[in-house]
Amino acid sequence: MFAAEGDTQRFPAGHRFFSVGDTGAWMFVVLSGEVEISLRGKTLETVHPGGIFGEMALIDHHERSADVTAKTEVEAARVDARQFMRLISQNPFFALEVMKVMTARLRAFDDLL
């Protein structure tokens, strides 16, 4: 679904997708490989194929709240706000999955505190 929907690209290990404070006009869906979400040098989560990242800034139009780096070579689909709105309107289950990811992250990050 995402390979056809978004701008699919390959990124080398070590690629910085974004840093804390960057503007956020898109989210990513990991098609292959792994990315690391970190804050202040501490790993918060590793995102595997099928996972998403960057959704918070896309939804609330605030700056990025974490750093995201390719842990391995990654293939990812970039989804902008227009595509995101179309996806959630055409597929309510996608919206629920995004909410599940966000709540799971909030719970996990809360546990780290």
Contact map, one row per residue, 1 for C-alpha under 8 A:
11111000000000000000000000000000000000000000000000000000000000000000000000000000000000000000000000000000000000000
11111100000000000000000000001000000000000000000000000000000000000000000000001000000000000000000000000000000000000
11111111000000000000000000000000000000000000000000000000000000000000000000001000000000000000000000000000000000000
11111100000000000000000000000000000000000000000000000000000000000000000000000000000000000000000000000000000000000
11111110000000000000000000000000000000000000000000000000000000000000000000001010001000000000000000000000000000000
01111111000000000000000000000000000000000000000000000000000000000000000000001111001000000000000000000000000000000
00101111100000000000000000000000000000000000000000000000000000000000000000001110000000000000000000000000000000000
00100111110000000000000000000000000000000000000000000000000000000000000000111100000000000000000000000000000000000
00000011111000000000000000000000000000000000000000000000000000000000000000111100000000000000000000000000000000000
00000001111100000000000000000000000000000000000000000000000000000000000011110000000000000000000000000000000000000
00000000111110100000000000000000000000000000000000000000000000000000010011110000000000000000000000000000000000000
00000000011111100000000000000000000000000000000000000000000000000000010111000000000000000000000000000000000000000
00000000001111100000000000000000000000000000000000000000000000000000111111000000000000000000000000000000000000000
00000000000111110000000000000000000000000000000000000000000000000000111100000000000000000000000000000000000000000
00000000001111111000000000000000000000000000000000000000000000000000110000000000000000000000000000000000000000000
00000000000001111110000000000000000000000000000000000000000000000011110000000000000000000000000000000000000000000
00000000000000111110000000000000000000000000000000000000000000000011110000000000000000000000000000000000000000000
00000000000000011111010000000000000000000000000000000000000000010111100000000000000000000000000000000000000000000
00000000000000011111110000000000000000000000000000000000000000011111000000000000000000000000000000000000000000000
00000000000000000111110000000000000000100000000000000000000000111110000000000000000000000000000000000000000000000
00000000000000000011111000000000000000000000000000000000000000111100000000000000000000000000000000000000000000000
00000000000000000111111100000000000000000000000000000000000000110000000000000000000000000000000000000000000000000
00000000000000000000111110000000000000000000000000000000100011110000000000000000000000000000000000000000000000000
00000000000000000000011111100000000000000000000000000100110011110000000000000000000000000000000000000000000000000
00000000000000000000001111100000000000000000000000000000110010000000000000000001100000000000000000000000000000000
00000000000000000000000111110000000000000000000000000110110000000000000000000111100000000000000000000000000000000
00000000000000000000000111111000000000000000000000011110010000000000000000000111000000000000000000000000000000000
00000000000000000000000001111100000000000000000000011110000000000000000000011110000000000000000000000000000000000
01000000000000000000000000111110000000000000000011111000000000000000000000011110000000000000000000000000000000000
00000000000000000000000000011111111000000000001111110000000000000000000001111000000000000000000000000000000000000
00000000000000000000000000001111100000000000000011100000000000000000000001111000000000000000000000000000000000000
00000000000000000000000000000111110000000000000111000000000000000000000011110000000000000000000000000000000000000
00000000000000000000000000000111111000000000000110000000000000000000011111100000000000000000000000000000000000000
00000000000000000000000000000101111100000000011110000000000000000000011111000000000000000000000000000000000000000
00000000000000000000000000000100111110000000011100000000000000000001111101000000000000000000000000000000000000000
00000000000000000000000000000000011111000011111000000000000000000001111000000000000000000000000000000000000000000
00000000000000000000000000000000001111100011111000000000000000000111100000000000000000000000000000000000000000000
00000000000000000000000000000000000111111111100000000000000000000111000000000000000000000000000000000000000000000
00000000000000000001000000000000000011111111000000000000000000001110000000000000000000000000000000000000000000000
00000000000000000000000000000000000001111100000000000000000000000000000000000000000000000000000000000000000000000
00000000000000000000000000000000000001111110000000000000000000000000000000000000000000000000000000000000000000000
00000000000000000000000000000000000001111111000000000000000000000000000000000000000000000000000000000000000000000
00000000000000000000000000000000000111101111110000000000000000000000000000000000000000000000000000000000000000000
00000000000000000000000000000000000111100111110000000000000000000000000000000000000000000000000000000000000010000
00000000000000000000000000000000000111000011111000000000000000000000000000000000000000000000000000000000000000000
00000000000000000000000000000000011110000011111100000000000000000000000000000000000000000000000000000000000000000
00000000000000000000000000000100011110000000111110111000000000000000000000000000000000000000000000000000000000000
00000000000000000000000000000101111000000000011111100000000000000000000000000000000000000000000000000000000000000
00000000000000000000000000001111110000000000001111100000000000000000000000000000000000000000000000000000000000000
00000000000000000000000000001111000000000000000111110000000000000000000000000000000000000000000000000000000000000
00000000000000000000000000001110000000000000001111111000000000000000000000000000000000000000000000000000000000000
00000000000000000000000000111100000000000000001001111110000000000000000000000000000000000000000001001000000000000
00000000000000000000000000111000000000000000001000111110000000000000000000000000000000000000000000000000000000000
00000000000000000000000101110000000000000000000000011111110000010000000000000000000000000000000000000000000000000
00000000000000000000000001110000000000000000000000011111111000000000000000000000000000000000000001000000000000000
00000000000000000000000000000000000000000000000000000111111111010000000000000000000000000000000000000100000000000
00000000000000000000001111000000000000000000000000000111111111111000000000000000000000000000000000000000000000000
00000000000000000000000111100000000000000000000000000111111111000000000000000001100000000000000000000000000000000
00000000000000000000000000000000000000000000000000000011111110000000000000000000100000000000000000000000000000000
00000000000000000000000000000000000000000000000000000001111111000000000000000000000000000000000000000000000000000
00000000000000000000001110000000000000000000000000000001111111100000000000000000000000000000000000000000000000000
00000000000000000000001100000000000000000000000000000001110111110000000000000000000000000000000000000000000000000
00000000000000000001111100000000000000000000000000000000100011111000000000000000000000000000000000000000000000000
00000000000000000111111100000000000000000000000000000101100001111110000000000000000000000000000000000000000000000
00000000000000000011100000000000000000100000000000000000100000111110000000000000000000000000000000000000000000000
00000000000000000111100000000000000011100000000000000000000000011111000000000000000000000000000000000000000000000
00000000000000011111000000000000000011100000000000000000000000011111100000000000000000000000000000000000000000000
00000000000000011110000000000000001111000000000000000000000000000111110000000000000000000000000000000000000000000
00000000000011111100000000000000001110000000000000000000000000000011111000000000000000000000000000000000000000000
00000000001111111000000000000000111100000000000000000000000000000001111111000000000000000000000000000000000000000
00000000000011000000000000000000111100000000000000000000000000000000111111000000000000000000000000000000000000000
00000000000111000000000000000000111000000000000000000000000000000000011111000000000000000000000000000000000000000
00000000011110000000000000000001110000000000000000000000000000000000011111100000000000000000000000000000000000000
00000000011110000000000000000111111000000000000000000000000000000000011111110000000000000000000000000000000000000
00000001111000000000000000000111100000000000000000000000000000000000000011111000000000000000000000000000000000000
00000001111000000000000000011111000000000000000000000000000000000000000001111100000000000000000000000000000000000
01101111100000000000000000011110000000000000000000000000000000000000000000111110000000000000000000000000000000000
00000111100000000000000001111000000000000000000000000000000000000000000000011111000000000000000000000000000000000
00001110000000000000000001111000000000000000000000000000000000000000000000001111101100000000000000000000000000000
00000100000000000000000011100000000000000000000000000000010000000000000000000111111100000000000000000000000000000
00000000000000000000000011000000000000000000000000000000011000000000000000000011111110000000000000000000000000000
00000000000000000000000000000000000000000000000000000000000000000000000000000001111111000000000000000000000000000
00001100000000000000000000000000000000000000000000000000000000000000000000000011111111100000000000000000000000000
00000000000000000000000000000000000000000000000000000000000000000000000000000011111111110000000000000000000000000
00000000000000000000000000000000000000000000000000000000000000000000000000000000111111111000000000000000000000000
00000000000000000000000000000000000000000000000000000000000000000000000000000000011111111100000000000000000000000
00000000000000000000000000000000000000000000000000000000000000000000000000000000001111111110011000000000000000000
00000000000000000000000000000000000000000000000000000000000000000000000000000000000111111111111000000000000000000
00000000000000000000000000000000000000000000000000000000000000000000000000000000000011111111000000000000000000000
00000000000000000000000000000000000000000000000000000000000000000000000000000000000001111111000000000000000000000
00000000000000000000000000000000000000000000000000000000000000000000000000000000000000111111111000000000000000000
00000000000000000000000000000000000000000000000000000000000000000000000000000000000000011111111100000000000000000
00000000000000000000000000000000000000000000000000000000000000000000000000000000000000010011111110000000000000000
00000000000000000000000000000000000000000000000000000000000000000000000000000000000000110011111111000000000000000
00000000000000000000000000000000000000000000000000000000000000000000000000000000000000110011111111100000000000000
00000000000000000000000000000000000000000000000000000000000000000000000000000000000000000001111111110000000000000
00000000000000000000000000000000000000000000000000000000000000000000000000000000000000000000111111111000000000000
00000000000000000000000000000000000000000000000000010010000000000000000000000000000000000000011111111100000000000
00000000000000000000000000000000000000000000000000000000000000000000000000000000000000000000001111111110000000000
00000000000000000000000000000000000000000000000000000000000000000000000000000000000000000000000111111111000000000
00000000000000000000000000000000000000000000000000010000000000000000000000000000000000000000000011111111100000000
00000000000000000000000000000000000000000000000000000001000000000000000000000000000000000000000001111111110000000
00000000000000000000000000000000000000000000000000000000000000000000000000000000000000000000000000111111111000000
00000000000000000000000000000000000000000000000000000000000000000000000000000000000000000000000000011111111100000
00000000000000000000000000000000000000000000000000000000000000000000000000000000000000000000000000001111111110000
00000000000000000000000000000000000000000000000000000000000000000000000000000000000000000000000000000111111111000
00000000000000000000000000000000000000000000000000000000000000000000000000000000000000000000000000000011111111100
00000000000000000000000000000000000000000000000000000000000000000000000000000000000000000000000000000001111111110
00000000000000000000000000000000000000000001000000000000000000000000000000000000000000000000000000000000111111111
00000000000000000000000000000000000000000000000000000000000000000000000000000000000000000000000000000000011111111
00000000000000000000000000000000000000000000000000000000000000000000000000000000000000000000000000000000001111111
00000000000000000000000000000000000000000000000000000000000000000000000000000000000000000000000000000000000111111
00000000000000000000000000000000000000000000000000000000000000000000000000000000000000000000000000000000000011111
